[in-house]
Amino acid sequence: MDSPKTLQQAIIYFTDYENCRRFLIGLRWADGKVRCPSCGSEHVTYLESARLYKCYGKHEKAKFSLKVGTIFEDSPLGLDKWLPAMWLVVNAKNGISSCEIARALGVTQKSAWHMAHRIRFALHHGSFDSMLTGEVEADETFIGGKARNMHKSKKPKGTGFSGRPVGGMAKTIVMGMLERGGNVRTQVIQDRFKETLHPIVRKHVEAGAALYTDELGGYKGLDADYIHQIIDHALEYVNGRVHTNAMENFWSLLKRGLGGTYVSVEPFHLFRYLDEQAFRYNERSKPDRPMNDADRFALACSWIVGKRLTWDSLTGKQADGRTQVN
């Protein structure tokens, strides 16, 4: 078997450590020559019995494994569990919970939760920095439980312009921008005023693009930079090319996973789940670029190097340097 094409083949293939070793070497070093992650030297020896490499450079930690310098670093779990876990996360359309990963791989739920978040951390990639062009839809949505279902002590105490409690204030606001036929961007935002929305749109959408939004006042004033057209949802949802239905479709996929699979997501971690869903959406099969499960898995694996998410940074005890923007 050259490389696995299905989940069943992946589980069987990565059970053999030598297959895992060859796979990671091919990902990390295109020429197949293992280099020390500390000094970059090629003068290394493979210690087969210990499954480690030894560098002959004069520095600390001369011995290293293939997991060093990746999201797998310092994990006691083997690659035979990590790689199938990645396959599950990147290819499950509605996501896969840590409880399901724990049962499938024979690890604890706590370990599976940490694994899933490390994988989500890898899915945030530099491609998010490219500008959206052509026809772009922008919209926002609210993520979170309904105020009427909350205990009295946890209900939001904020009020709207009318002085009445606003149920939406119990939720987290997420903004999204989608290039038709292309990629989507998402970001957790604090409010929906133009002071917040305008800089985000200008950062991600190329000037001169066709911008479609709803009637929200926060988007007013973008006409100078974009061909800005508005769809008034109080009257209609589609007017020729003017609509935000593709963005609404993404919100539907996102909420199906959050509500049906993960059930409850803390606002503190929400941006990681946005990264996960955005990756699956952006790397879907397109007419000009067919993409199957194996391709999506290989692409995600190519992003594991140079990224590390420790338990302390994941739980908020230590900053990981990652902004909540993708």
N, C-alpha and C positions, 0 to 999 in steps of 0.2 A: 504494500500500500504506500503510494508516494505521499499522500496527505489525506486526512479525513475529509469527507464530504457531508457526513451526517453526524448527529450527536452520538449515535450508537458507535459509529466508526471512530469518533474522537475519543470516547471513553476507552475503547479497546486499544487504540493507537498510543494514547498517552499513559497507559498502564506500564508500558516499557520505558524505563528511565532513559535509555539510550535514545529513544525517539524524542523524548522531551529535550534532551541535551542537544541533539542535532537541530531541533526546531528553534530553540532559543539562540543557539550560535548563529544560525542563518538569519535570524531577526536582528541581532545586535551587531554582527560583523559581516558585512556583505561578502568579504573575501574569505570568510571562514577561519580567520586567524584570531584566536582569543587574545584579548588585551587586558592588562591589569586595570581595574576601575580606579585605582589610586594614582598610578603614575603613567598609565598608557603604554607600558612596555609590553612587547611581544615575547619577551624572554620568560615564558611561563611553562610550567609542567603540570600535566593532569595527574592527580592522585586518585587512581581508579577506586581503590578500596574505600576512600573517604568521600568520593564524589566531589572533590574540591580541586581548585587550581592553586599552585604556589608560584608567586612572583619572586624573582631573584633580585629585584631592586631593593635598595636599602631604605625601608620604611616600615612602619608598623602595619599590622594586619597583612602579612605577606600572603596568607591563605585566604581565598575568597571562593564563593560559589557563584553560579550563574545568576542567582537571584539578587546579588548585590548591585545596587544602582538601578533597581526597577521597583515597581509597586509591590513586588513579592519580598523585598528585603526584610530580614529578621523574622520572617514568618516560619514557624515550626512545621507548617503544612507543606507537603510535597507538591511538586509540579503536576503530579497525577491527579490532584484535587483542584489546584488552581486553574489549570487550563480548561477542564470541563466546566468549571464555574464561570469562566469568561464566556464560553460558548453559550451557556444558558442565559446570562445577563444580556448579551448583545443581540440575541436572536429571539427572545421572548417578546412578542408584540406588545403585550400588556404588562410586561415586567414579570419578575419572579421574586417572591418574598424570601427573606432570610430563613424562614421556617422550612420552606420547600427546598432550598439549597442545603440546609442542615440535614434533612431527611435523605435527600438524594446522594449526598457525598459522605454521610456518616460523621459529621462534625457537630459541634455545639451550635446553638442558635446565635450565641454571642460571637463566635468565630465567623459564622456565615455572614452576619451583619457587617462585621469589619471587612471581610473579603469583598462583599458587594460594594461597599463604599469606596474601597481602594480601586476597584474596577471602574466605578463611576468617575473617580478622580482622573483616571487615565483617559477617559472618553472626552474630557475637555481638551480641545486641541487648537492649535494656532489658526486653523482654517476659519475659526469664528471671527478672525480679525479682518478678513477680506470684505470688501464693500458689496452690498446688495445692489443690483442694477435692474433695468427693465421695468417690470410691473411689480410693485411691492405692496403688500397688505400689512397694515399695522392695527393691532387691537390689544385689549387688555382683558384679563379675567380675574376672578376672585377664587382663591383656594383656601379651603378650611371648612370647619363645621358650622352648622346653622346656629344662630344665637338662641333660637327658640328651643333648641335641644340641649342647651347648656345649663349647668347648675347655676342657681342665682348668684353664687359667689364668684363665678367665672364669666358671667355675662358682661359684654362691653358696656362701659359706663359713658362712652362718648355720645355726643348728640350731633345731629345734622343742622342745616340752616333753619329748619322749622322748629328746632328745640326738642325734637323727638329722638329717642335712641335709634341709632342706625345699626342694623344687624350686620351689614357688610364690614363694619369696623372690626369684627371679630376675625376677619379673614386676612390673608396675605394677598397683596396685589401683584400680579405677574403681567409683564408686557411682552408682546411677541411681534416680530416682523418676519414676514415670509416672502421670499422671491418666487413668483409663480414659475413652476417647473424647476425650481432650485432649492436652496436651503432655507432653514428657519433659524431665527435667533430668539432667545428668551432671556428675560432679566427680571429679578425681583425688584420692585420699586416701592417707595414709601407712600406716594400719592399719585394722582392723575392730573396734576396741574401742568400748564405749559412749561413752567420753569424746570420741571422734571422730564417731561416727554420730549421737548424740542432738542436738547443736547444729545439724547439717546438716538433719536432719528437721524440727526446730522452725523453722528459718529458711525452709524452702520449703513446708511442708505446714501448712495452716490447722488450728488446734486444733478438735477435734471431728470431723475427717474419719475415714473408715474406712481404716485402714492395714493392708495385707497384706504380710507378710514371711515369710521362711523361718525355720528354727529357730535361726539364729545368735544366740549369746548377747549380741552387741552391741546388739540391738534390745530386750532385756528392760528393763522399767521405763518404757515409753512409754504404758502403759495409762491413766495419769492424765490424759493430754492427748488421746489418740486412742482410737477403737474399734479396738484392736489385736488382729488375729487372725493366727495362725501356721499355716503349712502345713509339716508335717514331711515332707521329701522322702525320708526313709528308709522311709516308709510309703506315701505317695501324693503325687500332683502336683496334684490338684484335689479340693476338697471344697466343692461348691456354688459360692458366690461367692469362696471363699478360695483364691487361687492367685497366682502371680507370672508367669504365662505370657506376658502382654503385655510385661513387662519382659524376659523371656527372648527374646522375638521381636526386640526392639530390639537386644539383645546379638548375636543371630544376624546381623542386618543389618550391625551395626558390624564384627564380626569378618570377615564376608565381604568387606567393603571393605578392611580393614586387611591381611588375609592374602592375598586374591586379587588386589587391585589395587595396593596400596601396598607389599606384601610385607614391608617393614621400616620401622617408625616409631620414632624415638628418643623415650624417655619425656619429654624436654624439650619436644617438640612435640606430644605426644599430645593435650593439651587443645584444640588447634586442630582436629584431626581429629574430636574429639567435637563441637565447635561445628558443623562441617560436616554430620555425620550427624544431629545433633539438629535442625538447620534443615530438612533434607529431610523428616524424620519429622514435625515439628510443622506444616510447611506442606504436608502431603499433602492430597489431596482428601477432604473430609468431607461427610456428608449435609447439614449446615447451612451449609457453605461450600465450594462446588466450587472446585478449584484446578487449573489446567493449567500446562504448562511456561512459557507466556508470563506468566501471573500470578505464578508463583514467581520468574521472572527480574526482573520489574518490581519486586516486593517487595524482593528482594535489592539491586537498584540503588538503591532509595530509602534504603538504610542506608549508602551509601558516603561520605556527607558527614561531615566532622569526625573522620575516622579516618585514621591514617597508620601504616604499619608499615615502618620503615627496615630496610635490610640488617643494620645493626649490632644493632638490637634483636631482629631475627629470629634472628640467630646467637648471641645472648647477650652481645655485646660492650657492649650498652647496654640498660638496662631500659626497657620500653615502657609501664609503668604498668598492665599488664593482669594481673589475678590469674588463677590457673588454676582458676577456678570458673565454671560456667555454669548 
